[in-house]
Amino acid sequence: MNLKTEVKHGTLTAQTGSDKKPIPVQFNPVSLQYAITNTLKEESKGKQKKQVINQASAKLTMDLIFDNTHDGKDVRNTTNRIAALMDPAEGGADAKKKTAKVVLFEWGAFKFQGMIESYKDCLLYTSPSP
């Protein structure tokens, strides 16, 4: 029996738009924060009041690290592709309305589909070793 499991890196893949090529994650996140929020609405009939779920949403938060010191290429070649997932999707029924791209994050058995709400780059420069 082989107990060795293959380590798979996460990927981000646009589900809408023209570029649906997966973007590989170089280093898997140390942690994922997954939160579900319900928005409640009060309904009443006579003296009876009850709260019902008006809307539910889920949010996934993570930090990803990209490092190209091994080949010296600009890491922004990869991170700019992730930032481009924030651009509105092309086309649609109403060209005046801009819709967010739907993105799928996969990491092993974990899958989360949604829209990217925020993106932040933190670029660090380290000089190459002599």
Salt bridges, closest charged atoms under 4 A:
GLU42 OE2 - LYS49 NZ 3.90
ASP71 OD2 - HIS70 NE2 3.56
ASP74 OD2 - ARG76 NH2 2.68
GLU106 OE2 - LYS111 NZ 3.38
GLU117 OE1 - LYS59 NZ 2.90
